[in-house]
Structure formats: structure tokens, C-alpha cells
């Protein structure tokens, strides 16, 4: 089993993060007391400034395309450090080479985002993920009396324990959960005008923590021209799509395949995605004798083609929001065998369009996907129901949801 051992950090590091976050929240609280909130005008379309870190074009476009298509949105400016795909109504702005050399990609992007927000006065200032994009967005929004919006793409992990399980370069270096930091981050979310979650579990979590921000559940929107089912023969029995990091537990997926191989020696699977665990996972695959069974495709821009070439979608994550890869797979007609964590239960109904796995073991995953592989009638029925269950995720339907949110 692959595990990332955190390097032991001195207590001084945790103390510094506490000081930094305390000063930040105190500044936000003072600004909130002095500067009154501005009520949204529903009569005119809004201009939106956004920043964030994203690991794939697909992840970004599925959020920005429906947002830009909403009748409530006049224009979107995306401050980014990596190339933004061409999207109607979206303008990308990047930090210059000099600032990146001095401050790094994240620092230069964050500074440019803050400068644009303070100088240009957009109607809405938004950040993908709380650390640190959302934190900057809500402070800029309050300083300029503009509305702030937080895209909670990572679910409760973004604040739980002070964000110590995230991949954030500051908070992710904490060795232990920190309840003081968690409390300050929850209070920060309370200051947003709107918090957009991908699924219901994140909203339930924040409300259980007494966060009173206005919440909206808005998943990504997917084009039917790109994602659609096919009846053509499939090359792969199983597909897993995602960033190859610890939370995805791809090692569990490989062990499930190894178990299934005992009764299905010709079972095939594809892993689409890249990340810090890829090398170790490929080595594990070889150790398990799966070199001829499992294909590591790496990062791919044409994810839909890989999904349509597969029969079943599998996700073994220990934590998830509303997985875009899962939505894409269901639209393409793949029944899903996934962990019963986070928002995945919003998408998968056991024995309807797939199976939710409560106890995350190789045996349980293998039992469910081999059941589908050996029952072609059941596989076909669940494939049809998978498509039916995802009609609400079209670009047009998600754009309508944004109209009520902005």
C-alpha cells in the first residue's frame, strides 16, 4: 500500500501558520465590520474575476463554460498561471515572466488576482479552492464592496483539520490536524456571499460546523457533443480516471484487479491520469503481475474517447467531492463501482447505475465489477440507466442553475 510519509516539521512551522492565518482572519473581520456588504443587482449581467489552480483543462472548462453561458454573466476574467482553453466570454490573463521568476507561479498569480480585483472593481470576485485563492477573493471582495464566491471543489478536506490533508504548499505541510486553524477557515467561509459546492455532503459538513454562508450545489456542465455513449466494442473492461495521488487509492484498484485476475485472467483496465504516485503505481502493477492487464495512459486531453472504449468505471478514492470523471463516465454509459465517500452517493445508486462500496477492500471492489463483467444483461441495463441519471449535468441545465446563484 502506497503511503506518503510527511516529513516531521518543527512546532515553529505550525506556529507561523497559525500566526499568518490569525492575522489574515483578523484583517478580514475588521474589513467586514467597517465596509458594509453590497446587495446584488439582478437587473444587469455581472462581470466576474476568478483565479485558481487546476490540473486539467477539462476540470476548468466544465465549470467555466456553463457559468459563461448564464444570462446573469456579462464577462469572466480568469487569472491563471497555466494556459486557459479558449472559451466564449472568458478572457485569460497571466502573470509576466519577471513576477513569476521573483514570486513563483502561485505568488505572482495571487498578486495579479488581488491587483485586478482592487483596481478594476469586478461585480463578483471568485476563487477555486479556499487555500489561498478563496481567502484572497473574499478579502478583495470585502475591500471593494463586491460580492465574493468560493468554489469548493475539494469538499470538506479544504478546511478539515486546518487543510493539512490538502496538496496546498502552505497548509498541506502541516503534520497534524489543527482545530484552531480549522475554526478560522470555517469562519472565513462564513464571510463569502456564496459558497458553491459540487455536492450535498460538503454543504452538510459546513452546516454541521455552523457555517451560515449561502450555499449552492452546482456541478460542472458537460457537452453532449463530447460526452456520449457508444455501442462499439470496448477494449478495456475497467477504467479509472483521476490524478494519481494518495487520496485516489489507485493501489487498491490494482489489488482488486489482481484479485479478479484469478478468475478472469484476461481482464483489462486503463488508468487515465498523471500525478505524484504514477511511478510507484506502475511498479506495483508489475509486482502484482498486471503488466499485460493494466495500461497507464497518463494525462489525456481526449478522456471521453478512453471512457467510451471501456465497460465499467471504477473509483477507489478515500475522499471525493462530486467527481467530474464519474459524471463523464456515466454520461458515456459506464456503470460505476465507486467508494461510498463524499458526494459520490449523489451520483451513484446501488443496483441502478452502479454500486457504492462501503467497506473499501480489494475483495469488495472485485466482487462488484466481476459481477457486471459476467452478466452482460445487467451490464447493458445499468449502462442505459447511467446515461439517464446524468441528464441534469448538461451545459444548458447547469447554466440555468447559475442564473439563480449569481
C-alpha positions in Angstrom: 0.0 0.0 0.0 1.4 3.4 -1.0 1.6 6.0 1.7 3.2 9.4 1.8 5.1 10.0 5.0 5.1 13.6 5.9 8.5 15.0 6.9 8.4 16.0 10.5 8.0 19.8 10.7 9.1 21.8 13.7 6.4 23.2 16.0 7.6 26.6 14.8 6.1 26.0 11.4 2.7 25.3 12.8 3.0 28.3 15.0 3.9 30.5 12.0 0.9 29.2 10.0 -1.3 30.0 13.0 0.0 33.5 13.2 -0.4 34.0 9.4 -4.0 32.8 9.5 -4.9 34.7 12.6 -3.6 38.0 11.1 -5.4 37.2 7.9 -8.7 36.5 9.6 -8.4 39.5 11.9 -7.9 41.7 8.9 -10.9 40.2 7.2 -13.1 40.6 10.3 -12.1 44.3 10.7 -12.8 45.0 7.0 -16.2 43.2 7.3 -17.1 45.4 10.3 -16.1 48.7 8.5 -17.2 48.0 5.0 -20.9 47.1 4.5 -21.9 44.3 2.1 -23.3 45.3 -1.3 -26.7 43.9 -2.4 -26.6 42.1 -5.7 -28.4 43.7 -8.6 -30.5 41.2 -10.6 -31.2 43.7 -13.4 -27.8 43.7 -15.1 -25.4 40.9 -16.1 -22.3 40.6 -13.9 -18.6 40.8 -14.6 -16.6 38.0 -12.7 -12.9 37.8 -11.7 -11.7 34.2 -11.0 -8.5 32.5 -10.1 -7.5 29.0 -9.2 -5.1 26.1 -9.7 -6.4 23.4 -12.0 -4.7 20.1 -13.1 -6.7 19.6 -16.3 -8.4 21.8 -18.9 -11.4 19.6 -18.7 -11.9 20.4 -15.0 -11.8 24.1 -15.7 -13.9 24.2 -18.8 -16.8 22.1 -17.2 -17.2 24.9 -14.7 -16.4 28.0 -16.8 -18.5 27.1 -19.9 -21.8 26.8 -18.1 -21.0 29.9 -16.0 -20.2 32.0 -19.0 -23.3 30.7 -20.7 -25.6 32.0 -17.9 -27.7 35.0 -18.8 -26.6 36.6 -15.5 -22.9 36.8 -16.6 -21.6 39.5 -18.8 -17.9 38.5 -18.8 -15.3 36.4 -17.0 -11.7 37.2 -16.4 -9.6 34.2 -15.4 -6.2 34.9 -13.7 -4.1 31.8 -14.3 -0.5 30.6 -14.3 -1.2 27.8 -16.9 -2.9 28.1 -20.3 -6.7 28.5 -20.2 -8.6 26.9 -23.1 -10.5 29.2 -25.4 -14.0 29.7 -24.0 -16.6 32.2 -25.3 -17.0 35.0 -22.8 -13.8 34.2 -20.9 -10.6 36.2 -21.0 -7.4 34.8 -19.6 -4.7 36.9 -18.0 -1.3 35.6 -16.9 1.5 37.0 -14.7 4.5 38.1 -16.6 7.8 36.2 -16.6 9.6 38.6 -14.3 7.0 38.3 -11.5 7.0 34.5 -11.8 10.8 34.5 -11.5 10.6 36.6 -8.3 7.4 35.3 -6.7 6.9 31.9 -8.3 3.8 30.9 -10.2 1.4 30.8 -7.3 2.7 34.0 -5.7 2.7 36.0 -9.0 -0.8 34.8 -9.9 -2.2 35.6 -6.5 -0.7 39.1 -6.5 -2.1 39.7 -10.0 -5.5 38.5 -9.0 -5.6 40.8 -5.9 -4.4 43.8 -8.0 -7.0 43.2 -10.7 -9.7 42.8 -8.1 -8.8 46.0 -6.3 -8.2 48.1 -9.4 -10.8 47.0 -11.9 -13.8 46.5 -9.5 -15.5 43.4 -10.9 -19.0 42.6 -9.7 -18.0 39.2 -8.3 -14.6 38.0 -7.1 -14.2 34.3 -7.0 -11.6 31.6 -6.1 -11.4 27.9 -6.9 -10.5 26.3 -3.6 -10.2 28.1 -0.3 -6.4 27.9 0.2 -5.3 30.5 -0.8 -7.5 31.6 -3.7 -10.7 31.8 -1.8 -9.1 33.6 1.1 -7.8 36.3 -1.3 -11.1 36.5 -3.1 -13.2 37.2 0.0 -10.8 39.8 1.3 -10.7 41.6 -2.0 -14.4 41.4 -2.4 -15.0 42.9 1.1 -12.4 45.7 0.5 -14.1 46.7 -2.8 -17.7 46.1 -1.7 -18.1 43.5 -4.4 -19.6 40.0 -3.9 -17.3 37.1 -3.2 -17.7 33.5 -4.3 -15.9 30.4 -3.2 -15.8 27.3 -5.5 -15.4 24.4 -3.0 -14.1 21.8 -5.4 -12.3 19.7 -2.8 -15.1 19.4 -0.3 -14.5 19.3 3.5 -10.8 18.4 3.0 -10.2 22.0 2.2 -10.7 23.1 5.8 -10.9 19.9 7.9 -8.0 19.8 10.4 -6.8 23.1 9.0 -6.3 21.8 5.5 -3.5 19.5 6.5 -4.5 16.7 4.0 -4.6 19.1 1.0 -1.9 19.5 -1.6 -1.7 23.2 -0.7 2.0 24.1 -0.4 1.4 26.0 2.9 -1.3 24.2 4.8 -0.6 20.8 3.3 2.8 20.8 5.0 1.2 20.7 8.5 2.0 17.3 10.2 -1.2 17.1 12.3 -4.7 18.3 12.2 -5.1 21.7 13.8 -8.5 22.5 15.2 -7.6 26.2 15.7 -6.8 26.6 12.0 -9.9 24.7 11.0 -12.1 27.1 13.1 -10.5 30.2 11.4 -11.0 28.7 8.0 -14.7 27.9 8.7 -15.1 31.5 9.9 -13.5 32.7 6.6 -16.1 30.7 4.6 -18.8 32.5 6.7 -17.7 35.8 5.1 -18.4 34.7 1.5 -21.6 35.9 -0.2 -21.9 32.5 -2.0 -20.2 29.1 -1.4 -20.6 26.8 -4.4 -20.2 23.1 -3.6 -20.1 20.2 -6.1 -22.4 18.0 -4.0 -24.5 17.8 -0.8 -22.0 16.2 1.6 -19.9 19.4 1.6 -22.9 21.5 2.4 -24.0 19.1 5.1 -20.4 19.3 6.6 -20.2 23.1 6.6 -23.7 23.5 8.1 -22.9 21.0 10.8 -20.0 23.3 11.6 -22.5 26.2 11.9 -21.3 28.0 8.7 -24.1 30.3 7.7 -22.8 31.3 4.2 -25.3 31.0 1.4 -24.7 27.6 -0.3 -25.4 26.4 -3.8 -24.8 23.0 -5.3 -23.6 23.5 -8.9 -21.6 20.7 -10.6 -19.8 21.0 -13.8 -21.7 21.0 -17.1 -20.8 18.6 -19.9 -21.3 18.9 -23.7 -23.3 16.2 -25.3 -21.2 16.7 -28.4 -18.1 15.4 -26.5 -19.5 13.0 -23.9 -22.0 10.4 -25.2 -22.4 6.6 -25.2 -21.5 4.2 -27.9 -22.3 0.6 -28.8 -18.9 -0.1 -30.4 -16.8 -2.9 -28.9 -14.7 -2.0 -25.9 -11.0 -2.5 -25.5 -11.0 -2.2 -21.7 -13.1 -3.9 -19.0 -12.4 -1.2 -16.4 -11.4 2.5 -16.4 -10.1 4.8 -13.7 -9.7 8.5 -14.4 -8.1 10.9 -12.0 -5.0 12.5 -10.5 -2.6 9.8 -9.3 -2.3 10.9 -5.7 -2.7 9.3 -2.3 -6.4 10.1 -1.9 -7.4 8.2 -5.1 -6.0 4.9 -3.6 -5.2 3.5 -7.1 -3.1 0.9 -5.3 -6.5 -0.5 -4.0 -7.7 -0.6 -7.6 -4.7 -2.6 -8.7 -5.1 -5.0 -5.9 -8.7 -5.5 -6.8 -7.7 -6.3 -10.4 -5.1 -8.8 -9.2 -7.8 -10.5 -7.2 -10.2 -10.6 -10.1 -7.5 -11.9 -12.4 -7.6 -15.2 -10.6 -11.0 -16.0 -12.1 -10.7 -13.6 -15.1 -7.1 -13.9 -16.4 -7.8 -11.7 -19.4 -9.3 -8.8 -17.5 -8.1 -5.4 -18.9 -8.0 -1.9 -17.3 -6.9 1.6 -18.2 -5.7 4.2 -15.7 -6.0 7.7 -17.3 -4.2 10.5 -15.4 -0.9 11.5 -14.0 0.4 12.6 -10.6 3.0 12.1 -7.9 2.2 8.4 -7.4 2.4 7.3 -11.0 5.9 5.7 -10.9 5.1 3.8 -7.7 1.8 2.6 -9.1 3.4 1.3 -12.3 5.9 -0.6 -10.1 3.2 -2.0 -8.0 1.4 -3.1 -11.2 4.4 -5.0 -12.3 4.9 -6.6 -8.9 1.3 -7.8 -9.0 1.8 -9.4 -12.4 -0.6 -6.9 -14.1 1.7 -5.6 -16.9 -0.4 -7.2 -19.6 -3.7 -6.3 -17.9 -3.3 -2.7 -16.9 -2.5 0.3 -19.2 -1.2 3.5 -17.7 -2.3 6.1 -20.3 -1.0 9.1 -18.5 -2.6 12.5 -18.9 -5.0 12.6 -21.8 -6.9 15.5 -23.4 -9.5 13.2 -25.0 -10.8 11.5 -21.9 -14.2 10.8 -23.5 -12.6 8.5 -26.1 -10.9 6.4 -23.3 -14.2 6.2 -21.4 -16.2 5.1 -24.5 -13.6 2.4 -25.0 -14.3 1.0 -21.5 -17.1 -1.0 -20.0 -17.1 -0.1 -16.3 -15.8 2.9 -14.3 -14.1 2.4 -11.0 -13.1 4.9 -8.4 -11.4 3.7 -5.2 -10.9 7.2 -3.5 -10.8 7.6 0.3 -12.3 11.1 -0.2 -14.1 12.8 -3.1 -16.3 15.7 -4.0 -18.7 15.4 -6.9 -16.3 13.6 -9.2 -16.2 15.1 -12.7 -14.6 11.9 -14.1 -17.5 9.9 -12.6 -20.1 12.2 -14.2 -18.3 11.9 -17.6 -18.2 8.1 -17.3 -21.9 7.9 -16.5 -22.8 10.1 -19.5 -20.7 7.8 -21.7 -22.8 4.9 -20.4 -20.3 3.3 -18.0 -21.9 1.8 -14.8 -19.8 2.8 -11.8 -18.2 0.8 -8.9 -17.1 3.5 -6.5 -16.3 4.3 -2.9 -19.2 5.4 -0.8 -17.5 8.6 0.3 -18.2 12.3 -0.1 -20.6 13.2 -2.9 -20.4 10.0 -4.9 -23.7 8.9 -3.4 -25.3 11.9 -5.2 -24.4 10.3 -8.5 -24.5 6.5 -8.0 -27.4 4.5 -6.8 -26.6 0.9 -5.9 -28.1 -1.7 -8.3 -29.4 1.2 -10.5 -26.4 2.7 -12.3 -23.6 1.1 -10.4 -22.5 0.1 -6.9 -21.4 2.1 -3.9 -18.7 0.3 -1.8 -19.0 0.9 1.9 -16.0 -1.1 3.1 -13.1 -0.2 0.9 -11.4 -3.5 0.2 -10.0 -5.1 -2.9 -12.4 -8.1 -2.4 -15.5 -5.8 -2.3 -14.5 -3.9 -5.4 -13.5 -7.0 -7.3 -16.8 -8.7 -6.4 -18.9 -5.9 -7.9 -17.1 -5.3 -11.1 -16.7 -9.0 -11.9 -20.5 -9.4 -11.3 -21.1 -6.9 -14.1 -18.4 -8.4 -16.4 -20.1 -11.8 -16.1 -23.6 -10.6 -16.6 -24.0 -8.9 -20.0 -27.7 -8.2 -19.5 -27.2 -6.5 -16.1 -24.2 -4.5 -17.6 -26.4 -3.3 -20.5 -29.3 -2.3 -18.2 -27.0 -0.3 -15.9 -25.3 1.3 -18.8 -28.6 2.7 -20.1 -29.6 3.9 -16.6 -26.2 5.5 -16.2 -26.9 7.8 -19.1 -30.5 8.6 -17.9 -29.1 9.6 -14.4 -26.9 12.3 -15.8 -29.3 14.5 -17.9 -29.1 17.3 -15.3 -25.4 17.7 -16.0 -25.7 19.2 -19.5 -24.2 22.7 -20.1 -27.7 24.1 -20.6 -29.1 22.8 -17.3 -26.1 23.9 -15.3 -26.2 27.4 -16.9 -29.8 27.7 -15.6 -28.6 26.9 -12.1 -26.0 29.6 -12.3 -28.8 32.2 -13.1 -30.3 31.7 -9.7 -27.0 31.8 -7.9 -25.2 34.9 -9.2 
